[in-house]
Every structure is written in C-alpha cells, then in structure tokens.
C-alpha cells in the first residue's frame, strides 16, 4: 500500500443536467411511439397516463389516484389525493390528501382534454387496467421497458415532472405559475426542477436568435 498514490482529493460528483433530468423532444417522440404501440397492443391505460402526465406534471402518486370526479370543469382537474406505501405494512393505498396536504387545480390543455375524452370509463379511477386502478409501480415498469427497448438509461416518472416544469420555463411561463402547478410551497424547490429540456440543435437556434442582432 505504500506505493499507492491518491491523486484526487474529493469524489467527483456527476452534475445533473437537462440530458439526465428531462426528456428532450427527440426522446419524447420515441417514447410516445413506444407508448402508442403498447397501447394499441394491450389497451393498457398506463400508457396514456404517461403521455398525459407530460401535460400535467403530477407526482406519480397523484397521477394514478385521479378519479373522474376530479374534473372541476371542462378545463381543470382538482388534485386532492395520492397513492402512498404504508411504511409499516408495505401495503399500497390511496389517501385523501396530497404530499403537502394541500389541494390544487391543474389547467388542461386541449391535447390533454382530447386524451381524456377518448378514454373508456372502467370505474371511479381514470387510469385502470383489467378493472383495477393502475399503480405507480406499473408506470415505473413501463418506463423501464421503454429504456430497455431503446438501450438507454431509465428516466423515472419524476423526470416527467421535471420535463413538464422545464418546458414551461423554456416557453416563458412565470416561475410562480410553475410552482403552483407543481404544488410546491417554496419557489426554491421549483428551481431545482428547472433544466434545459431542448436538444443541442434547438438550444443552438435559440442562441442564434438571441445573439445574431447584438453586434
């Protein structure tokens, strides 16, 4: 051991970036193709849940706990409950509150409304499979299956939320509005969800548009 030299004093931390924390437009296109094919083959509403959540930005527990009665009107969802795992019994259940114990309203864009209107009601919950509510585990399983099919690292359901926030920020939506949609109490928490969700070509074009008239 006397001949061993330690040249690095500190562990090198892998920095989080838009490439690791969000789905860019190219990745979204491939993911949607996979989900559309899976839905056509199986009719599994979990495929629709993933597609729709890129337009809702919900916590996965909130997503799978949505009920048809949660439509406040034609353009808004009322987020009031979530799926949780009991730390003692390890059982999964739905509780009538969100992570922050605060309800909120989510605006629905036309594309999301089209998806909901095209769905068949199987019960009280919006996303069901074989007569039962789908779980957060089913969402995670589908995302893993997609990653294996593409030979790429798995991006979790939480990164769908970060993609939602980052796309809104890139489009110029005020940060405080993004905070409210995500259900955060603190703006500093929301800032931790903001990354660059654009491809290199899209980012370059933004730079060109912003800088080409400055000289």
PEBELWO-V115985 format. One record per backbone hydrogen bond with DSSP energy under -1.0 kcal/mol. NH is the residue of the N-H (numbers start at 0). CO is the residue of the C=O. If there is no record, write none. Layout:
nh = <NH NH>
co = <CO CO>
This chain:
nh = <3 20 21 27 28 29 30 31 32 33 34 35 36 37 38 39 40 41 42 46 48 49 50 51 52 54 56 62 63 65 67 69 70 71 72 76 77 78 81 82 83 85 89 92 94 96 100 103 105 107 112 113 114 115 116 117 118 125 128 131 133 138 139 140 141 142 143 144 145 146 147 148 149 150 151 158 159 160 161 162 163 164 165 166 167 168 169 170 171 172 177 178 179 180 181 182 183 189 190 192 193 202 203 204 205 206 207 208 209 210 211 213>
co = <0 16 17 23 24 25 26 27 28 29 30 31 32 33 34 35 36 37 38 43 44 45 46 47 48 51 52 58 59 62 123 66 67 75 75 105 69 103 94 60 92 90 85 83 81 94 97 78 76 74 108 109 110 111 112 113 115 65 131 128 126 134 135 136 137 138 139 140 141 142 143 144 145 146 146 155 156 156 157 158 159 160 161 162 163 164 165 166 168 167 173 174 175 176 177 178 178 185 186 189 190 198 199 200 201 202 203 204 205 206 207 210>
